[in-house]
Structures are given as C-alpha cells and as structure tokens.
C-alpha cells in the first residue's frame, strides 16, 4: 500500500534562487538526502534545487516498497515546486525514480534531463552478506536528519526500498537528455547497455570507485566535474518544446 506521506513534508527546499535550470534530487534507498549536499550546491549555481526524501523516516510515516507508488506520490509533490523541473537527479534507486518521473513529465510538457548516479534499470535481491553491507551504508545516509529518525525506522525504510528495487524493471522512455555516471565494476557494460536501450540521448561518464564511495571526498570532484559539463550543455541548448 502507498505510504503515509503527510502532504508536502517529503519535499525539501535546498536552494531557492533564480536561474535557467531548476533541479530536483530524488532520494536513494534509505530515503535520506544527506549525501547530496555537495551535489545540491553545484546544481544551485544554475537555479533552485529541491530534494524529495522518502516517507518512513519520521514518526507516523510508513515507507513505500513499490517504485510505482513512489513515482505517483512524488509526481504530485512536483506540483508544489515553483518552476517545472528541468533536471532530475538521483543516485542508485534515486536515479530510477528520477527516470520514472521524467517519463511522466514528458507526457505533459518539455522533457526534463535526467542524471543517473550509478543507477541500474533493474536489481536482483542481494545475498544476506551484501544486504547487511547495503543496510549499514543506507543507515549512514540518513543519519544527518537528527529530527526523530532512529535506526529502526531507517532500517525498515531501507528494507522497503531494497524490496522496491528488486521488484522494479525500468521500461519507460523519457525523451530528455540523460547523463549516466557509472562506477567501475563487472556490471558496468551491462548497465550502460541497458540504459542505452531505453534512450538515444545517453551520455556516459565513468567514476573510478565503488557504488557507496561516489560521494566520498576523493571521488566527489570527478562526479561534480561530469555534472558541471552536462549542466553547461543544458544551459547552452535551446529549451525543448513538447512534441
């Protein structure tokens, strides 16, 4: 069942300023936005930035465990953003959510750009050892909230998102430009091919690190450099009109 979302409390203003590119950051598995602070600051050079956190992190909230439910909820939240988003950004599950939202927005207006930070079109359920590592990493990603989030809620939300990722198969085809920043690893070529099968507007850039290391200080400059180049191209390009 869809989560209890308490209206617009999932929508978090991160920077409100004029600019040609309004952006929205979508939470990864675990639901927090803390790892995006450096990315949000870079996006803010081009316009306003909002984040969408997940339900389940605060008392009285229940987490979603279906990507389609999250997409519907977050699409409604975008009605409360002052400017229609031109860029949707997400890491891991967040990239899948950004992609699905972009596909829905493409149906009603100009296609937004999508930035995928080591996201996959589909996931298999992790083995117990990998799941434990994933949950530990996810809990750290929501530790910044400090406003009622506790370890039990973080873990429950993380487990819901792991289930959502394992069950989802990305098949939609948004029309906007896409940047995929892919981490090194044995699945990289398959990852790139899967996204490439869904869009002919894919730009791929490499991150020489593991999935949970992309926002660490040694690696974040490379991520931000790739993001800068992509945003600069969007700023220089004429705005697209609906088909």
N, C-alpha and C positions, 0 to 999 in steps of 0.2 A: 504494500500500500504506500501511496505517497507520504512523505514526511510532513510533520507539523512544522511550518516554516515561519510563523509569526510575522506575516506581512513582509515588509521590506527589510527586516533586520539582517538578512543574509547579504544585502548589498552594502558594500563598504567603500565610501569615498576615500581615495588615496591621494589624489591631487586634482584640484579644480582650477584650471587656468585656460586661457584662450589658446587656440592652435588648430591646425588643419586635421589632426588625427586624434580623435577620441578613442580610448582603448579600454578594454575590459579584460581582466585577468581571471581565469577560472581555476578554482582550487584543484589540487591533485588529490589522490587518495589520502584520506585522513582529514581533509576538509579545511585545513588552515591556509593562511596566506603569508606567513612569516618569511618564507624563503624567497618571496617575490619582491622584497623591499628594494633591492638594488635594481631589479628589472623595472619596477614601477617608477623609480626616479628617472631612469633613462627614457621610458615612454613619456613621462611628463614634460620632457623637452619639446614634445610635439603637440601636446594638448592634455585635456583632462583624462584622468585614469580612475577607474572604479575596479574593485575586486568583488567577486562573489565567493563567499565561504559556504561551507556545507551546513545543512541542518544536522543536529545531533551533538554539537559540541557544548551546548549550554543547557541548563535545567529546563525540562519541559519540551525539549525537541527530540524528535525521532529521526534517525538517519535514513535516507533513501538507499535502496540496494538495486535500483534499476536505472540505467542510463536514460531511458526514455522519460521516466518520471522527473529526473533532474532537469532534463532539457526543457520540458514543459514549464516547470517552476521557474527556471532561470530566464526563459523567454518572456514570461510575464514581468519579471523583475526589470528587464531592459526597458519596459515602458516608463520606468521611473528615472532613467538616465537622461539628462538634459539633451544630449546630442546622440543621434543614432551612431552606434559604434562603427568605426572604420577598421579597427584592428581587434581581433580576439586572440588571446594568448593563453597557453596552458602547458604545464609540464605533466607528462605521464597521463593519468586519467583526465587531467585538466585540458590537455590537448584534444582528446576525444570529445569532451564537452564543448570546447571551442568550435570544433569541426561541425558537430551536430547543430549547434546554434547558428553557425554561419549558413548551413544548408537551409534552415528555417527562415532566416532573414533574407536569403536570396529570393525567396518566394514573394516577398513584399516590397523589395526595393533594391538599391545598389548592393552588390555582393561585398561583404567585408573581407579583408585579408585575414589569414589565419597563420599564427606562429605556433608550431608544434615543437615542444622541447622534449626530445626523446620519447615521443608517444608512438603507440603501435595501434594498428587497425583492430587487432584482437589479441587477447591474452589467454594463456592456459592457466588454470589454477596452480599456484606454486606448491612445491612439496613442503612438508612441515618445517624443515630447516630454513628454507628460503622464506616461508611465510613469517617465521619468527623474526628474521632479519628485516623483512619489509615492515612489520608492525613496529619494531623498535625505531626504525628510521621515520616512520609516519608519526609516531608519538612525539618525536623531537620537533617535527614540522608544525605542531600546534601548540608547543609549549610557550610561545610568545603571547598567547591570548591573556593569560593571567586574570581572567574575569569570570571565573566559575568553571572553566574547563578542568576536568580532572582526568586521571589516567584511565579510569574505567570508561568514561564517555568517549575519550579519544580512541581507545582500543575497539569499542563497539562500533564507532563510526568507521574506523579503518577496516574492520572486518566486513562491514556492509559494502564498502567501496571495492574491496577485493572481490567480493561476490559479483558486484556490478560489472567490474572489468572482465571477469572470467566469462560472464554470460553474454557480453555485448559483442556484436560483429558490425564493424563500420562498413556501410554500403552506400551512404548518401554521397552526393556530388555537388558541393558548393562551387560557385563559379569564380570566386575571387582568387587572387594570388596567394600562394602558400609557401612559407618557409619551414622546412624541417631541419632542425638541428639534431643530428643523430650521434649517439655515443658509439665509441669503438666497442666491438664485440662480435661474437659469432653470428648474431641475428641481424647485423646491420644491413646487409644486402637484401635480405628478405623484407626487412622493414621498409627500406626505400622503395622496393618494387611494389609492395602492397599499396603504399600511398600513391605512387606514380600511376597505378592502375585506376585510381579514382579521380585524377586531375591531370590536365596537361599544362598546369601553371605552377609546377613544383620546382622550388629552388632548394637544393640540399647543401648543407654545410656540416662539417664534422666537428665533434667535440672529443678531444683525446682524453676521455675519462669515463668512469662508470656512471651508471644511471643516478645513483644517490650522491654523486660528487659534483654535479654540474654547477651548483651554487656555492661551492667552497671557494675561498679567496684565490687559490692558484688557477682555478678554471673559469671563474665568472668573467674576467676580462675578455676571454675568447667569445663567450656567449654574447656579451654585450656588443662586441665588435661586429659579430654577424647580425645582431638585431639592428644596430645602427645603419649598416649598409642597406638592409631591407627597408627600413623606415625611410631612409633618404630617397630610395627609388619610388616609394609610395608618395612621398611629398612632391616629387618632381613630376609624377604622372598625372594626367588629367583625371578628374573624378569620373568613375564609370556611371552610366545611367542604366536603369532597369531594361531588361530585354523586352 
